[in-house]
Amino acid sequence: MGYMGINIKSADATIDTTPAKKQLHEEGWCAIPDLLTQDECAQVLSRLWAAKEASERQGDPTRLAHLDPNPSNVRVFYLMQLDRIFLELIQHPTAIEMVKSVLGNDFLISNFTANIARPGSKSMGLHSDMSLVVPGPWTKVWALNVIWCLTDVYFENGATLYIPGSNKWEHQSQVPRNAKQLLKPFEAKAGSIIVMDGKVWHTSGENISQEDRALLFGYYTAPFLRQQVNWTAKLPEATKQELSPKMKEWLGLGVTANTGQVVNLKYLDDQYPE
């Protein structure tokens, strides 16, 4: 790790994630500052804009009209296919630690995308990430987003807006009619991550400032949920060959998939001896 210039400094005990894990468990989200330096944020952001151009050259759109009201929202999909710096960020030790604290040791990397809210961008629809991949009721947390802040993020420049307490909801019918008035911003400095569990109802904010807001969204799910991206089809062969066995497992690149985890799986005679 670190071969693309990013300083992976959180593999040791210098970051105490205990308060963050507690808040994540109770409130459905938390923020952890200073995982990237300002120079590293600028480097990743520069390469993100280059990835945007590469995405368009290969025919992948950088805006989805059904998500964003105008072209001021820039979306970059398949980040790990476009630049290896994103392969490094998606497996950042602190990110993985937070994912495991919710999903356990077995999980999949479902998606990794970027959203750049330029001045004038508007809000997408209110949703929870669990509601996009599995029908309700949502009784357990089976999905998690790790959001990388490449710029300072605050209300005026389009911070992600969420409804406090919505991580406790299990049905879409619990979303109130005045949901728009309940929204609060996730605010953080560049270099931070915001971790949000899949039950939190949220949307992108409007950018009423004069500067860009750039976020990366690493989406991790329980291993029995189908990934949003088929990485076997999307990643170049050369990239696959360089991945560690663990990363291949997280990306679902192996032959075996959902083989199940049954407790006390033995021969019948051993399970129920006479």
N, C-alpha and C positions, 0 to 999 in steps of 0.2 A: 504494500500500500504506500501511497505517497509518490508513486512514480510519475504522476502527471502534474506534480507541483503543489498539490494540496497537502497541508500539514495535518496529518492524522494524529492529533495530540490527545485524544480522549480515550485511548485504550488503557490508560492507567487509572489510578485512584484519585486523580486530581479533581475530577468532577463528581460531586456528590449528587446523585440523581434521586436520592430518597424523597426529598420534598416534591420533586417533579412527578415522581411515580404516584405519590399519595394524591396530589391534585388531579392527575390524569384519571386515577381510579374513581375519585369522588365527583369531579366536575366534567370529565370527558375530554379535558384538554390541559395542556401545560406549555410553557415556553422555557427553553434552555438557551441562554445567551453565549456568545463568544466561541462558537465552534469553528468559525472561519474568521480570519483577519480581514481588514478592509481591503488589503491588496488581493487576497484570495477571492473575495466577493467580486472585485472588479475583473479578475481573470475569468472566473466562471461566467460572469455576465457577458463579457466579450465573446466567449466561446458559445454562449447561448445564442447570441445574435447571429454568429456564424452558422450554428446549427439550424436556425430558422431559415437562412438562405439555402442551406443544403436540403432541408426538408422540402422546400418549394421546388427546387431543381429536380428532385426525384418524384414529384407529383403528389406529395402529401400536403394537404391544406394546412394553413396556419390560422384559419378562422373557421368556426362552424356557425353558420347563420342561425341554427335552431338553439344555440347556447347564448350567443352574444348579440345584443341589439345593433351594434355598429362595429366597424372594422378597427376601432381603437383598442379592442382586446386582441392580443396576439397570443396564439396558443401554439406550442411546439410539442408534437407527439414523438414517441419512440426515441426518447433522449439517449438511451443506452446504445442505440444503433448508430447514432450520429456523432458521438464523441465519447471517448473512453473516460473523460473526466467525470461523466455522469455515472459510469459504472463504479467509480471510486466513491462517489457521494452516497449512492444507494446502499452501500454496505459499510458506511461509516460506523465505527464501533458504538458510539452513543446512540445513533439511530437504531441499530440492531438491538441494543440493550433495552431501549424503550419498547420496541416491537415485541420482544420476548416477554416483557413484563405484562403484556396484555394477551398476546396470542399464544404464548408458550414457545417451546423450542422449534416446533414444526410449523412453518408458514410458507407462503409463496409471495414473491414479488409480482404483483398483478400488473402494475403500470408505473411509469415514471414520465411525467409531463411537465410543461412549464406554462405559466400564464403571466403575461406582461400586460398590465393595465396602463395604457397610455392616457394622457390627459383627454378627458371627454368620454372615457369608457363608461358603460352602464352595467347594472347588475344583471347577472344571469338568474335563473329560477331558484327558488328555495328548495333544498333537498337535503337528505342525509345520504352518505355514501353507501350505507347498508341497503337503503331503499333502491339503489341502482342495480344491485347484484343479487339480491335475495328477497323473496316476498316476506311480508310481515306475518305474524308479529315478531318484532326484533327483541328477543328476550336476553340475548347474549351478544357480546362484542366479538364480531368475526372479521372486522376490518379496521384498518388504522392508516391514517395519513401522517407522514412526516413532511412538514412544509419548510423548505429552506428559504430564508429571507436573504435575497441578494442585494436588496436595498432596504433602507429604513421603511417600515410599514406602519401606517397610521391611518386614521379615519379618512382624512382628506385625500390621500392618494390611492384609495381603493382597497384598504385592508379587508381581508375576509371578515364577513359579518356572521355572527352566530347567535342562537337563542340560548341564553343561560338556562340550565336545567333540562334542556331537550334531550340530553343523553339518557334520561330516565324514561323517555317515551317509548312505547312498544308498538303503537299503531299510528298510522297517518292521520286518523281522525282526531288525535290529540293535538295536532297543529292548530292553534287558535286562529280565528278570523283576523285578529289584530297582530298577526305574526310580524308584519313589517315594522310595527312600532316597538317590538321587543328586541330587535337586533342590536348587538353590541360588537365593536371591532376587536379583533385580535391585533394588538399593537406590539411591535418588537423592533429591535435594532438590526441593521444588516449584520449577517454572521450568525444570527440566532436560528434555531429551529422551533417551530410550533408543532406539537404533537396533538392530533385530534382523533378521537375514536370515531368509528363509523356510524354511531348512533346520533351524533350531534347534527342538528339541523342548521344549515348555513347557506351562504351565497357569497358571490364576489361583491365587493363594494364598488360604488361609483368613484371614479377618479376626478375630483373637482380641483385638483392641484395643477401645477405646471410641470410636474416631473413624473417619470415612470415609476411604477411599482412592479418589481419582478419577483416572482415566487416559483419555486420548483415543488412539485407534489409527488412524493414517493408513496405509492399505494400498496400496502401489504395486506394479505388476507389469510384466513384459515386455510389449511391445505386442501380441504374438500370443495372449496369454491373455485369454479373455473376462472382462470385469469382473464383480464380484459384484453391482454395482448398475447398472441401466440409467439413467444420469443424463439421457438424452434424455427418458425418461418421467417421472422423478421431480422434476427441477428446474423451478421456475416459469419461464414464458417471460420474465418481467421480469428474473429473475436471469440467464438465459442471455444476454440482450441486453447485459448489463453486463460480461460476461466478456471478458478479453483473448483474442486469437486463440490464443496459446500455451495458456491455460487451457482453452479449448474443445477444443484438440487433446488435452491430457492427460485430459480427461474423456470423450473419444470422441464428441464432439457433431457432428463433421463428417459429410459424406456418405460419404467414403471411409473404409475401415477397414483391414483387414489386406491391403494391396496387396503386401507383401513387399519385401525388400531383397536383390536378387540382385547379387552382385559381377560386374563386367564385363558388365553387360547392355547389349548393342549390337545392331546389325543383324548377322545371321548372317555376311554376307560380311566385316564388319569384325572379328568375333570370330575367324574362321578363314579368313584370306585365303589364297588359293592361291599 
